[in-house]
Amino acid sequence: MKRTKRLLGRIFMGALLLNVLWFLAAILLDTPALVDPVTVYGQIGRVWQQSMSLHLLASLRRIIIGIAIALLLGLVMALAMYRYRSFGQVMDSFVYFCYPVPKLALLPVIMLLAGLGDATKIIMIVLIIIFQIIINLRDSLRNIPKESFLVLTSLGATHRQLLRHLLLPAITPEALSTLRVAIGTAISVLFVTETYGTDRGMGFFIVDAWMRISYTEMYAGIVVLGMSGFFFFLLIDMLEAKLCRWRNS
């Protein structure tokens, strides 16, 4: 209960501060390009009923699929790198070389190879976040104390039991923390990719409203997209409370 109250208090204070700063900026700048939050919130319902819901569903589907694929591949790669030393050394070099490469620079190549559909958006999300997932999970596996392995192996634990009772629980907190960062990155990447070759998605909706000089709709799209990321954060917090009870205690 105390944890929930603290969380709700942080949410309220953060939202209040953001909206106060937004409102003050709109008053001080006094320009049509910066619509005040009261006006934006009053129009969200109308904009939502018109077309925004379809755009948001398209974006959420791409984000969920992209993150799920990246998490699954990253987990498998990290476990393989940890389990097989030679493979890990080769992949360490590959990841070290590829991680700093700006993945958005590959967008034209991916569009040429995968077309203009959902595949391009999902591939870009996977490419940008998978290396971060691999590195964080690999490091988390390497930080497991050797004593933990000795205890389980002395009890006759098999490789599958080590995976279930030691490796996966040990990396779960790091995996969830990585997901928090990955969600923000995925939303940013998706926004960029949805401005090319598509007529569905929040990126397209926001840029289209901007081009039509419909600033209220533009800000409504930004608010809804930001709230979507915020709810993803809350979902991860609930998963952490559920899956990592030993850590909370």
Secondary structure, DSSP 4 states (H G I P E B T S, - for coil): -HHHHHHHHHHHHHHHHHHHHHHHHHHHH--TTS--HHHHHHHHHHHIIIIIHHHHHHHHHHHHHHHHHHHHHHHHHHHHHHH-HHHHHHHHHHHHHHTTS-GGGGHHHHHHHH-SSHHHHHHHHHHHHHHHHHHHHHHHHHTS-HHHHHHHHHTT--HHHHIIIIIHHHHHHHHHHHHHHHHHHHHHHHHHHTTSS-S-SHHHHHHHHHHTT-HHHHHHHHHHHHHHHHHHHHHHHHHHHHH-HHHH-
